[in-house]
Amino acid sequence: MTPILDTERLHLRPLAPRDADALFAIMSDAAAMRFWDWSPFREVQTVREVVASQLASMQAGEACYWAACLRGTGHAIGTCDLSDIDRHHGRAEVGFAFHRSYWGNGYALEAMTALSDYAFSGMALARLGARLHAGNHASRRLLERLGFSYEGRLLGHVVRDGVRRDCLLYGKLHVE
């Protein structure tokens, strides 16, 4: 079950089908999708299918997806998640995306701090991992501010627009 997480400025609520339009505004933006595995989406229906798949993963207990909303509104300005949850090994992968008009305001850091705290305390996970495209300096800096460490490089890990891209791996262990 994906809980509600509140921060000083954000209300992180479980992702819902109604969030597809707000996420389309992010996922159709070339700048926001520059370092993603997929090109910008052209159809809102594709985002609806992605959201449906994410909701199925949540239902199966394999992931937690949140819509990041400014407090006092129900409109999503971004999303964050714990995916590939492995309870046996106490680990998960994190991810996040925010609408470009909200970049540079600390919202991703605020959301990911709450998500990490929940993963380590609420879910008793011991490790969080992240994978990002080489060259994504903003996400790298954010992960490092959150205490993640560089763990390695996956050469040609994804194909984006016909070009193989390297990905960087980051991880964080929960130390009590």
KAZI-V658998 format. One record per backbone hydrogen bond with DSSP energy under -0.5 kcal/mol. CO is the residue of the C=O (numbers start at 0). NH is the residue of the N-H. If there is no record, write none. Layout:
CO_NH / CO_NH
This chain:
0_2 / 4_11 / 8_70 / 9_6 / 9_11 / 10_12 / 10_68 / 11_4 / 12_66 / 15_18 / 16_19 / 18_22 / 19_23 / 20_24 / 21_25 / 22_25 / 22_26 / 23_27 / 25_28 / 26_40 / 27_29 / 28_32 / 30_33 / 32_35 / 34_132 / 42_45 / 42_46 / 43_47 / 44_48 / 45_49 / 46_50 / 47_51 / 48_52 / 49_53 / 50_54 / 51_55 / 52_56 / 53_57 / 54_58 / 55_59 / 56_61 / 56_62 / 57_60 / 61_84 / 63_81 / 64_14 / 65_67 / 65_79 / 66_12 / 66_68 / 67_76 / 67_77 / 68_10 / 69_72 / 74_69 / 76_98 / 77_67 / 78_96 / 79_65 / 80_94 / 81_63 / 82_92 / 84_86 / 85_89 / 85_90 / 89_125 / 89_126 / 90_85 / 91_128 / 92_82 / 94_80 / 96_78 / 98_101 / 99_102 / 101_104 / 105_109 / 106_110 / 107_111 / 108_112 / 109_113 / 110_114 / 111_115 / 112_116 / 113_117 / 114_118 / 115_119 / 116_120 / 116_121 / 117_121 / 117_122 / 118_124 / 125_173 / 126_91 / 127_171 / 128_93 / 129_169 / 131_167 / 132_135 / 134_136 / 135_139 / 136_140 / 137_141 / 138_142 / 139_143 / 140_144 / 141_145 / 142_147 / 143_146 / 148_170 / 151_168 / 152_154 / 153_156 / 153_166 / 157_159 / 157_164 / 159_162 / 162_159 / 164_156 / 164_157 / 165_133 / 166_153 / 167_131 / 168_150 / 168_151 / 169_129 / 170_148 / 171_127 / 172_174 / 173_175
